[in-house]
Amino acid sequence: MNKIGSLGPVVFVVAEGAIRTIDEFKRSSSSRWAQHDIIGQKPKKEFVGPGADSVSFAVHFSAALGLNPRKELDRLTELDRAGKAMPLVIGRKNVGVGLWVISGLSQDWSRLDSIGNVLDAQVTISLEEYVK
């Protein structure tokens, strides 16, 4: 089993009988600046501090790769609705300096069987850095 990383209790893994990997990983960060207007001069900038980072990535679930896509999606929806802050780990290293919360899930059920079972699905997970 090759563990790629995790988001709280959800482990991203490549193993016989279960493949749960991430794709299209994007991280963005910003700084916070205040602007002070000065009469007759250009405005002056003052660094206020770092902004909260955000992350998004896609996860593909396929019944052919040993997973139940509907169960996987339901599990992520439960985590989203619980509003729980969780660590994000990629390659045995934490991403960022703290915890993350799910700020959005976008599901794409790309293939269903004749009785409505989800065979292939992709979810895009959006996270925001959580600061206590």
Residue frames as a rotation matrix with the C-alpha (Angstrom) as fourth column:
MET 1
0.579 0.815 0.000 0.00
0.815 -0.579 0.000 0.00
0.000 0.000 -1.000 0.00
ASN 2
-0.611 -0.732 0.302 1.33
0.735 -0.666 -0.126 3.44
0.294 0.145 0.945 -0.96
LYS 3
0.352 0.695 -0.626 -0.11
0.859 -0.506 -0.079 6.21
-0.372 -0.510 -0.776 1.18
ILE 4
-0.101 -0.309 0.946 -0.06
0.750 -0.648 -0.132 9.50
0.654 0.696 0.297 -0.72
GLY 5
-0.905 -0.125 0.406 -1.53
-0.139 -0.815 -0.562 11.60
0.402 -0.565 0.721 2.06
SER 6
-0.399 0.810 -0.430 -4.73
0.900 0.437 -0.013 12.31
0.177 -0.392 -0.903 3.95
LEU 7
-0.525 0.404 0.749 -7.41
-0.348 -0.905 0.244 14.82
0.777 -0.133 0.616 4.80
GLY 8
-0.042 0.451 0.892 -8.36
-0.996 0.054 -0.074 13.99
-0.082 -0.891 0.447 8.37
PRO 9
0.012 0.104 0.994 -9.77
-0.384 0.919 -0.092 10.44
-0.923 -0.381 0.051 8.30
VAL 10
0.946 0.323 0.012 -9.77
-0.096 0.314 -0.944 10.20
-0.309 0.893 0.328 4.47
VAL 11
0.040 -0.982 0.185 -6.58
-0.104 0.180 0.978 8.52
-0.994 -0.058 -0.095 3.33
PHE 12
0.689 0.043 -0.724 -5.36
-0.714 -0.131 -0.687 8.96
-0.124 0.990 -0.059 -0.25
VAL 13
-0.037 -0.621 0.783 -3.86
-0.444 0.712 0.544 5.64
-0.895 -0.327 -0.302 -1.22
VAL 14
0.207 0.033 -0.978 -2.80
-0.899 0.400 -0.177 3.37
0.385 0.916 0.113 -4.06
ALA 15
-0.537 -0.288 0.793 -3.32
-0.635 0.757 -0.155 -0.21
-0.556 -0.587 -0.589 -2.94
GLU 16
-0.934 0.244 -0.262 -4.55
-0.004 0.724 0.690 -3.43
0.358 0.645 -0.675 -4.42
GLY 17
-0.371 0.885 -0.280 -8.33
0.890 0.425 0.166 -3.28
0.266 -0.188 -0.945 -4.34
ALA 18
0.640 0.608 -0.469 -8.62
0.705 -0.708 0.044 0.44
-0.306 -0.359 -0.882 -3.51
ILE 19
-0.507 -0.755 0.416 -7.27
0.846 -0.528 0.074 3.45
0.164 0.390 0.906 -5.37
ARG 20
0.736 0.642 -0.215 -8.06
0.675 -0.721 0.159 6.89
-0.053 -0.262 -0.964 -3.95
THR 21
-0.343 -0.939 0.019 -5.71
0.922 -0.333 0.196 9.49
-0.178 0.085 0.980 -5.39
ILE 22
0.388 0.404 -0.828 -5.69
0.295 -0.906 -0.304 13.25
-0.873 -0.126 -0.471 -5.79
ASP 23
-0.199 -0.374 0.906 -5.31
0.980 -0.072 0.186 15.24
-0.004 0.925 0.381 -8.98
GLU 24
0.078 0.215 0.974 -5.20
0.513 -0.846 0.145 18.89
0.855 0.488 -0.176 -10.01
PHE 25
0.272 -0.057 -0.961 -3.86
0.949 -0.148 0.277 20.06
-0.158 -0.987 0.013 -6.62
LYS 26
-0.016 -0.232 0.973 -3.85
0.407 -0.890 -0.206 23.86
0.913 0.393 0.109 -6.37
ARG 27
0.148 -0.002 -0.989 -2.80
0.970 -0.194 0.146 26.00
-0.192 -0.981 -0.027 -3.43
SER 28
0.060 -0.150 0.987 -3.08
0.441 -0.883 -0.162 29.75
0.896 0.445 0.013 -3.21
SER 29
0.028 -0.133 -0.991 -1.97
0.971 -0.233 0.059 32.21
-0.239 -0.963 0.123 -0.60
SER 30
0.284 0.082 0.955 -2.13
0.457 -0.887 -0.060 35.94
0.843 0.454 -0.290 -0.20
SER 31
-0.716 -0.493 -0.495 -1.03
0.687 -0.370 -0.625 38.73
0.125 -0.787 0.604 2.10
ARG 32
0.491 0.864 -0.109 -3.18
0.867 -0.473 0.161 41.35
0.087 -0.173 -0.981 3.77
TRP 33
-0.684 -0.704 0.189 -2.28
0.704 -0.706 -0.079 44.99
0.190 0.079 0.979 3.18
ALA 34
0.365 0.715 -0.596 -3.78
0.739 -0.612 -0.282 48.24
-0.566 -0.337 -0.752 4.45
GLN 35
-0.226 -0.392 0.892 -3.68
0.843 -0.537 -0.023 51.35
0.488 0.747 0.452 2.34
HIS 36
0.076 0.164 -0.984 -3.23
0.732 -0.679 -0.057 54.77
-0.677 -0.716 -0.171 3.93
ASP 37
0.483 0.168 0.859 -4.20
0.779 -0.530 -0.335 57.74
0.399 0.831 -0.386 1.80
ILE 38
-0.236 -0.638 -0.733 -1.78
0.751 -0.599 0.279 60.68
-0.617 -0.484 0.620 2.04
ILE 39
0.784 0.552 -0.285 -2.90
0.292 -0.732 -0.616 64.11
-0.549 0.399 -0.735 0.83
GLY 40
0.706 -0.454 -0.543 -0.90
-0.673 -0.670 -0.315 65.16
-0.221 0.588 -0.778 -2.21
GLN 41
-0.452 -0.892 0.012 1.06
-0.856 0.438 0.275 61.90
-0.250 0.114 -0.961 -2.34
LYS 42
-0.214 0.309 -0.927 0.64
-0.446 0.813 0.374 58.35
0.869 0.493 -0.037 -3.46
PRO 43
0.755 0.547 0.362 -1.01
-0.576 0.289 0.765 56.06
0.314 -0.785 0.533 -0.91
LYS 44
-0.413 -0.883 0.223 1.27
-0.875 0.316 -0.367 54.16
0.253 -0.347 -0.903 1.48
LYS 45
0.414 0.472 -0.778 0.94
-0.282 0.879 0.384 50.45
0.866 0.060 0.497 1.98
GLU 46
-0.246 -0.446 0.861 1.30
-0.969 0.084 -0.233 48.71
0.031 -0.891 -0.453 5.33
PHE 47
-0.486 0.005 -0.874 1.69
-0.183 0.977 0.108 44.95
0.855 0.212 -0.474 5.69
VAL 48
0.186 0.667 0.721 -1.05
-0.930 -0.118 0.348 43.74
0.317 -0.736 0.598 8.06
GLY 49
-0.231 -0.299 0.926 -0.23
-0.624 0.776 0.094 40.02
-0.747 -0.556 -0.366 7.99
PRO 50
-0.988 -0.133 -0.082 -0.64
-0.150 0.656 0.739 36.83
-0.044 0.742 -0.668 6.03
GLY 51
-0.092 0.983 -0.158 -4.00
-0.990 -0.073 0.125 35.86
0.111 0.168 0.980 4.60
ALA 52
0.158 0.236 0.959 -5.62
-0.427 0.892 -0.149 32.44
-0.890 -0.386 0.242 4.91
ASP 53
-0.822 -0.475 -0.314 -4.44
-0.506 0.356 0.786 29.92
-0.262 0.805 -0.533 2.30
SER 54
0.401 0.909 0.117 -6.82
-0.712 0.389 -0.585 27.90
-0.577 0.151 0.803 0.17
VAL 55
-0.794 -0.581 0.177 -6.42
-0.388 0.709 0.588 24.53
-0.468 0.399 -0.789 -1.51
SER 56
0.441 0.893 -0.088 -8.44
-0.757 0.317 -0.571 22.64
-0.483 0.318 0.816 -4.08
PHE 57
-0.769 -0.626 -0.129 -8.00
-0.598 0.632 0.494 19.23
-0.228 0.457 -0.860 -5.64
ALA 58
0.243 0.829 -0.504 -9.96
-0.921 0.360 0.148 16.53
0.304 0.428 0.851 -7.40
VAL 59
-0.632 -0.320 0.706 -10.44
-0.522 0.849 -0.082 12.93
-0.573 -0.420 -0.703 -6.32
HIS 60
-0.201 0.519 -0.831 -11.69
-0.851 0.328 0.411 10.25
0.486 0.789 0.375 -8.71
PHE 61
-0.391 0.178 0.903 -13.69
-0.584 0.711 -0.393 7.28
-0.712 -0.681 -0.174 -7.40
SER 62
-0.161 0.310 -0.937 -14.34
-0.896 0.353 0.271 4.21
0.414 0.883 0.221 -9.51
ALA 63
0.649 0.458 0.607 -16.06
-0.654 0.744 0.138 0.94
-0.389 -0.486 0.782 -8.70
ALA 64
0.884 -0.353 -0.308 -13.64
-0.002 0.655 -0.756 -0.69
0.468 0.669 0.577 -11.16
LEU 65
-0.105 -0.975 0.194 -10.76
-0.240 -0.165 -0.957 0.43
0.965 -0.147 -0.217 -8.90
GLY 66
-0.471 -0.114 -0.875 -12.17
0.579 0.709 -0.404 -1.18
0.666 -0.696 -0.268 -5.76
LEU 67
-0.976 0.135 -0.169 -14.22
0.048 -0.627 -0.777 1.66
-0.211 -0.767 0.606 -4.25
ASN 68
-0.069 0.988 0.136 -17.89
0.996 0.077 -0.050 2.42
-0.060 0.132 -0.989 -3.79
PRO 69
-0.685 -0.310 0.659 -18.09
0.463 -0.884 0.067 5.95
0.562 0.351 0.749 -5.23
ARG 70
0.239 0.866 0.439 -21.39
0.051 -0.462 0.885 6.78
0.970 -0.189 -0.155 -3.52
LYS 71
0.724 -0.040 -0.689 -20.03
0.674 0.252 0.694 5.79
0.146 -0.967 0.210 -0.08
GLU 72
-0.344 -0.935 -0.087 -16.88
0.939 -0.344 -0.019 7.85
-0.012 -0.088 0.996 -0.68
LEU 73
-0.530 0.223 0.819 -18.92
0.222 -0.895 0.387 10.91
0.819 0.387 0.424 -1.69
ASP 74
0.591 0.806 -0.033 -21.28
0.185 -0.096 0.978 10.51
0.785 -0.584 -0.206 1.27
ARG 75
0.366 -0.555 -0.747 -18.32
0.930 0.202 0.306 10.32
-0.019 -0.807 0.590 3.64
LEU 76
-0.712 -0.649 0.267 -16.89
0.672 -0.741 -0.009 13.58
0.204 0.173 0.964 2.30
THR 77
-0.142 0.758 0.637 -20.32
0.059 -0.636 0.769 15.23
0.988 0.146 0.046 2.49
GLU 78
0.711 0.374 -0.595 -20.58
0.559 0.213 0.801 14.22
0.426 -0.903 -0.058 6.16
LEU 79
-0.167 -0.862 -0.479 -17.17
0.972 -0.225 0.066 15.76
-0.165 -0.454 0.875 6.87
ASP 80
-0.707 -0.035 0.706 -18.22
0.358 -0.879 0.315 18.95
0.609 0.475 0.635 5.08
ARG 81
0.210 0.927 0.312 -21.48
0.039 -0.327 0.944 19.22
0.977 -0.186 -0.105 7.02
ALA 82
0.525 -0.089 -0.847 -19.76
0.823 0.305 0.479 18.56
0.215 -0.948 0.233 10.34
GLY 83
0.819 -0.224 0.529 -17.59
-0.144 -0.972 -0.188 21.66
0.555 0.077 -0.828 9.87
LYS 84
0.858 -0.511 -0.056 -14.65
0.285 0.383 0.879 19.91
-0.427 -0.770 0.474 11.42
ALA 85
0.583 -0.766 -0.271 -11.10
-0.811 -0.533 -0.240 21.29
0.040 0.360 -0.932 11.08
MET 86
0.903 -0.246 0.352 -8.67
0.208 0.968 0.141 18.59
-0.375 -0.054 0.925 9.93
PRO 87
-0.032 -0.964 -0.265 -5.01
-0.314 -0.242 0.918 18.23
-0.949 0.113 -0.295 9.01
LEU 88
0.963 0.146 -0.228 -4.09
-0.257 0.230 -0.939 17.96
-0.084 0.962 0.259 5.34
VAL 89
0.134 -0.933 0.335 -1.05
-0.337 0.275 0.900 15.79
-0.932 -0.233 -0.278 4.74
ILE 90
0.957 0.017 -0.290 0.62
-0.283 0.283 -0.916 15.18
0.067 0.959 0.275 1.37
GLY 91
0.411 -0.844 -0.346 3.70
0.025 0.389 -0.921 13.00
0.911 0.370 0.181 1.16
ARG 92
0.211 -0.253 -0.944 4.05
0.895 0.439 0.082 12.63
0.393 -0.862 0.319 4.95
LYS 93
-0.850 -0.495 -0.179 4.24
0.526 -0.788 -0.320 16.40
0.017 -0.366 0.930 5.40
ASN 94
0.035 0.882 -0.470 1.50
0.730 -0.344 -0.590 18.74
-0.682 -0.323 -0.656 6.63
VAL 95
-0.273 0.007 0.962 0.30
0.776 -0.589 0.225 21.30
0.568 0.808 0.155 4.13
GLY 96
0.319 0.347 0.882 0.33
-0.130 -0.906 0.403 24.72
0.939 -0.243 -0.244 5.77
VAL 97
-0.702 -0.654 0.280 0.88
-0.288 -0.099 -0.952 25.40
0.651 -0.750 -0.119 9.44
GLY 98
-0.643 0.535 0.548 -2.47
-0.649 -0.001 -0.761 24.38
-0.406 -0.845 0.347 10.86
LEU 99
-0.489 0.597 0.636 -5.76
0.415 0.800 -0.432 22.72
-0.767 0.053 -0.639 10.10
TRP 100
-0.964 0.211 -0.161 -8.15
-0.234 -0.392 0.890 22.98
0.125 0.896 0.427 7.15
VAL 101
-0.298 0.931 0.212 -11.92
-0.066 0.201 -0.977 23.12
-0.952 -0.305 0.001 6.75
ILE 102
-0.592 0.216 0.776 -13.93
0.791 0.340 0.509 22.04
-0.154 0.915 -0.373 3.73
SER 103
-0.606 0.368 -0.705 -15.36
-0.191 -0.928 -0.321 25.16
-0.772 -0.060 0.632 2.13
GLY 104
0.212 0.738 -0.640 -16.92
-0.903 -0.101 -0.417 23.39
-0.373 0.667 0.645 -0.83
LEU 105
-0.527 -0.255 0.810 -17.51
0.073 0.937 0.342 20.07
-0.847 0.240 -0.475 -2.57
SER 106
0.063 0.527 -0.847 -18.43
-0.930 -0.278 -0.242 19.73
-0.363 0.803 0.473 -6.22
GLN 107
-0.271 -0.087 0.959 -19.51
-0.085 0.994 0.066 16.25
-0.959 -0.064 -0.277 -7.29
ASP 108
-0.121 0.206 -0.971 -19.62
-0.991 -0.082 0.106 14.88
-0.057 0.975 0.214 -10.84
TRP 109
0.020 0.219 0.976 -21.34
-0.209 0.955 -0.210 11.51
-0.978 -0.200 0.064 -11.16
SER 110
-0.379 -0.316 -0.870 -20.03
-0.840 -0.275 0.467 10.54
-0.387 0.908 -0.161 -14.57
ARG 111
-0.534 0.190 -0.823 -21.32
-0.478 0.735 0.480 6.97
0.697 0.651 -0.302 -14.88
LEU 112
-0.269 0.555 0.788 -24.26
-0.841 0.264 -0.472 5.14
-0.470 -0.789 0.396 -13.31
ASP 113
-0.988 -0.008 0.152 -25.49
0.056 0.911 0.408 1.61
-0.141 0.412 -0.900 -13.88
SER 114
-0.632 0.774 0.033 -29.02
0.096 0.037 0.995 0.61
0.769 0.632 -0.098 -14.96
ILE 115
0.275 0.763 -0.585 -30.37
0.776 0.182 0.604 0.78
0.567 -0.620 -0.542 -11.37
GLY 116
0.795 0.131 0.593 -28.72
-0.031 -0.967 0.254 4.04
0.606 -0.220 -0.764 -10.35
ASN 117
0.702 -0.648 -0.295 -25.55
0.550 0.230 0.803 2.85
-0.452 -0.726 0.518 -8.64
VAL 118
0.801 -0.499 -0.330 -22.69
-0.577 -0.791 -0.205 5.31
-0.159 0.354 -0.921 -9.12
LEU 119
0.837 -0.519 0.175 -19.85
0.545 0.819 -0.178 3.56
-0.051 0.244 0.968 -10.96
ASP 120
-0.296 -0.922 0.248 -17.56
0.913 -0.349 -0.209 6.53
0.279 0.165 0.946 -11.60
ALA 121
0.854 0.519 0.037 -17.50
0.482 -0.816 0.318 9.91
0.195 -0.254 -0.947 -9.91
GLN 122
-0.352 -0.921 0.165 -15.17
0.722 -0.380 -0.579 12.79
0.596 -0.085 0.799 -9.30
VAL 123
0.759 0.508 -0.408 -15.29
0.651 -0.580 0.490 15.32
0.013 -0.637 -0.770 -6.50
THR 124
-0.137 -0.752 0.644 -13.49
0.357 -0.644 -0.676 18.63
0.924 0.138 0.357 -6.34
ILE 125
0.464 0.192 -0.865 -12.70
0.882 -0.010 0.471 19.53
0.082 -0.981 -0.174 -2.74
SER 126
0.120 -0.383 0.916 -12.08
0.084 -0.915 -0.394 23.15
0.989 0.124 -0.077 -1.75
LEU 127
0.309 -0.132 -0.942 -10.37
0.932 0.239 0.272 23.82
0.189 -0.962 0.197 1.58
GLU 128
0.490 -0.230 0.841 -9.60
-0.166 -0.972 -0.169 26.94
0.856 -0.057 -0.514 3.56
GLU 129
-0.547 -0.774 -0.319 -6.99
0.286 0.185 -0.940 27.29
0.787 -0.605 0.120 6.24
TYR 130
0.628 0.755 -0.188 -8.49
0.368 -0.074 0.927 27.25
0.686 -0.652 -0.324 9.74
VAL 131
-0.539 -0.769 0.343 -7.05
0.060 -0.442 -0.895 29.60
0.840 -0.462 0.284 12.34
LYS 132
-0.016 0.520 -0.854 -8.04
0.927 0.328 0.183 29.25
0.376 -0.789 -0.487 16.00
